Amino acid sequence: MHVEQISIFIENKFGRLAEVTRILGEAGVNIRTLSLADTSDFGILRLIVNDAEKAKSVLKDRGFTVSKTEVVAVEIPDRPGGLADILQVLDASGINVEYMYAFVERCGENAVMIFRFDETQKAIEALTAKSFNVLPGERLYSM
Amino acid sequence: MFFNEEFETLPREAIEALQLKRLKSMVARVQQNVPFYKESLAKAGISADSIKSLADLARLPFTYKQDMRDSYPYRLFAVPMEDIVRIHASSGTTGKPTVVGYTQKDIDTWSELMARSFVAAGVHKGDIIHNSYGYGLFTGGLGAHYGAERLGASVIPMSGGNTKKQIMIMQDFGSTVLTCTPSYSLFMAEAAKEEGIDFRDLKLRVGIFGAEPWSEAMRRDIEEKLNLSAVDIYGLSEIMGPGVAIECCEAKQGLHVWEDHFIPEIINPETGEVLPAGEKGELVITTITKEGIPLIRYRTRDITSITYEPCVCGRTHARIARMSGRSDDMLIIRGVNVFPSQIEAILMGVEGVEPHYVLIVERKDNLDTLEVQVEVGEDIFSDEIKHLQALSTKIEKQIKEMLGVTCRVRLVEPKSITRSEGKAKRVIDNRNKA
């Protein structure tokens, strides 16, 4: 039920983000969604792509520091309070959200959020127990 | 004006006769009391009796900072600990400092030489000396303090930091003399300006600045912004502390080395050969009166030249030029000695950190800044910002704790630090470019 995300260390320097996306484009890697977390010195670009292995290897070849992380994709009813409901479940289970961001496409009537938890497996169990739909990676990579 | 006219104006022949006599007696003492010197002098085939003239000094072995580290803490001391009344120390590359001990006579000598230095700078009894050199293990604060008291001036033991209070005290107490690093004096002037205080309105008349290299342009800047006469002072804890040499206010052309206590030489740092007057090289100092920790031909690593030309002030002691650099890679950041190897040792101690780093030193608003750029490899990379920030904070904290210098750690992409062929360029010092 995990989703593979790759993270890239990027200095806050002109043209670095463009460089990463160009390398991926040339390698035929399709970016499914992304989030960029930044500080004044550097940023961490987190990507979900159709081929994480390939993305990782082409970026490493070009000298970038890249890591793979397992994240969780959850369907959330696209209505007021949808996100609040899911966060309440996590709160009740004592699970920390390290970070989260939205998937760019909807899945039927629902929105999709990407989460990074401190305890991934426990989070998946808590969410499925409350009937939230946790999407497998394959669904996202090809969505 | 002199503090000790007889000794400050001794004819050259008399200085040299005194130096020879004192050198012989010092060599005899260390041969007797310091196993390190007993061994190294024996190896060089030299005894006190075999020293016939000052030219024989060139036959004596050098003493290196490493020898002091290897003798940590007390093994170079030439007197029993019960005769040591003060201990100072400077930082060392492994976190172990270089330790120096003073007997009461050493403290008296130091006080006199600092008092002489104050007078040479144009200070007299009745002056109010605002001493912003740090007090503590660092020799600056206490060295200047005892010299001021010996002179009979009033001394305000401010130590460093707390700039607003420094300015208030200077204003309210009517300080006439300022002692601190040259960059801190300009920093204070800027800070005062922000408070609406013009340093030119203060009573300051003389500034005695040292512990870091500075330029003639910086002197003009300081003299204009602070409305005082600025002189350069030189010293190092291994030899004594501040007051080993000072510029006289009359000439401001080179720093008089108190030659009745120290013998200066300029050598080629590569070959060790003694260079003639006027040529640039590494300053080597032999202490000839120190009791606690006498040193033979100590390699200061400071680059300068020497002149024996008579000075308009009447002092007969030789003058060394402003320090123009180092023969090793030591950096002086806000008066703190920093070797790149010290930073490297700290970085290597942090798990996962790769040995690729560069130190960037700048001078912003007249204060030195140190940025340590560290490449982020896979071992330390995390997809969470808080982990990376915790890492840089941890390194900053360790550098502050170990070296006493504030820095900013900047995480950079791998390979972004230029790999030069052969030796890596670890330091980019932009301070002299401005």
Interface residues (C-beta under 8 A of the other chain):
Chain A: Q5 S7 F9 I10 E11 R16 A37 T39 D41 F42 I44 R46 G63 F64 T65 V66 S67 T69 E98 Y99 R116
Chain B: V376 G377 E378 F381 S382 D383 E384 I385 L388 Q389 R410 L411 V412 E413 P414 K415 S416
